[in-house]
């Protein structure tokens, strides 16, 4: 995993190189709806202001048997003691996904490279986004076009026990001033929980492997996290809470946990 962290640091500081969670603890998003995710990462040793957050706006719109998907990540960050902070817009994702009512999980889309870092404050916000949301760091990377395809299966028993497994190849291709090589990552995850019409509670294990660095050890090219969450339904409003815990020693030396809130409105 240390090799992967070195690559992230290089991507932040040099154009030569330059984790959304694959499965959520509470299961699927609504077929039609909009949501806002807010995460507050806890960095060991502090260094960020109280209102520093990693965020994402999400939109899903069902069209026939599929759903159109849009994601807009952004970071609001300020260093402790700094006179000002920054809001950094991440690379948006556009794609098409299978209907949540289907037993099969499918998604295909691209993350468009729009990130521009033009100040020390924005550079700090990018660092917060990459390490705070480490299983989806390409959302905040410079000059990288991301193409991803998700394949999985979901099952819910009559007594409301839900199980999901999924794989997602993620190809990152250099664009613009980035003169680096294309890199392939493999995301994988498993989720189990209780899901009724009113309450959803569950746990999700997510990981990412750096596939194009096969000469490295498994620990050097992977990151993993555990997510615990719960959500409730109040008519069209579906709020939720999420705790994300990194499971790799090198990463836990920097980030202990991330506490998140999800606010979803169905259409």
C-alpha positions, 0 to 999 in steps of 0.5 A: 500500500505504501507504493500506492500512497507514493503514487498519490503524492507524486500525482499531487506534486508532479504532472508526470503521473498526473476509491466512490465507494463501490458498495454503500452499507445501506444498499442501492440509491433510489431509481430516481433521486438526488442526494448530497454526501458529506464526509468529515475525515479525521486526520491523525495530528489534526491539521484541518479546520472543523468545517473541512469536508469531502462532498458529492452531489449525486443524480439518478434518473431512470429511463426505461430499464436503466438509470442515468447517473451523474456525480459531482465531487467537491472538497471544502478545506482549510488548514488550521491557522490559515487565513483562508481556505478553498473549495475544489471542484472534482472530476465529475462522473457521467454514466448509465447504470442498471435498474436497482430492482434488477438482481444484476448490478451494472454501471458504465461511465467516465470521469471527466478531467476538470480539476485545476489547482491554482493556489496553495489553498486548492492544493491543500484541498486536493490533498484532503480529497485524495487521502480522505476519499482514498478509494476514489482518489481519481475524483480529485486527480489532475489530467486523468480521464477515468473509465469504469465498468461495474459488474455485480449481483444483489440478493434480498431474502424475504426476511429483509437480509440483503447481500451484494458483491461487485467488481469494477475495473477502473482505467485511468488515462493521462490527458492534457499535460500529464505525460504518464502511463495509463493505469488499471485498478480493480475495485472489489466489494461485498456488502451485507445488511438488513433492508426494509421499506423504512430502515436500512442498516449494513456493513460494506467491505471495499478494496482497490488493487493496482492491477498494472503494478503486478510486480509489487506485493499485494499489500503494496498495491492495495487499499481497503476500508470498512463502512458501517451505515444506517439510513431511514425513509421519511416519505421522499426523504432518506437521510443516512449516517456512515462511518468509514474506517481504513484497514491498511496500516500505512493509511491509518497512520494518516487517516483514522476514520471518516464520518459521513452524512447522506441526504437523499430526496427521491422523485 
